[in-house]
Amino acid sequence: MQQKITLRDVQELMSEYYLQRDRERGLYATFTWLIEEIGELAESILTQDKKAQEEEIADVLAWLASLANLLSIDLEKAFKQKYMNPQPP
C-alpha cells in the first residue's frame, strides 16, 4: 500500500532538507531554479518522454514548495482557499 502525502507533507519535507540552503541562495535565485524546472518540464512534454515528465513534475512541485517556504506561505492552505472554496462570478 502506498503512503499518502499531502501538500503540507511536501512543504515540510522541502523545509527539513533544503530550507537553510534555500535561504542562503535567496528568494530570486530559488525562483529562477523553479523557472528552470518548468522549462525542463516543457521540454519533456515536447519530446513526449513520460519518465522525464514525471521527474520534472516532481521537481516543479519541490521547487514550488521551497519557494512557498521562503515566502512563508502555507501551500496547502493557499491551494484550498483558492480552489476548494471558489467565489461566485
Buried (B, 14 or more C-beta within 10 A) or exposed (E): EEEEEEBEEBBBEBBEEBBEEBEEBEEEEBBEBBEEBBEBBEEBEEEEEEEBBEBBBEBBBBBBBBBBBBEEEBBBEEEEEEEEEEEEE
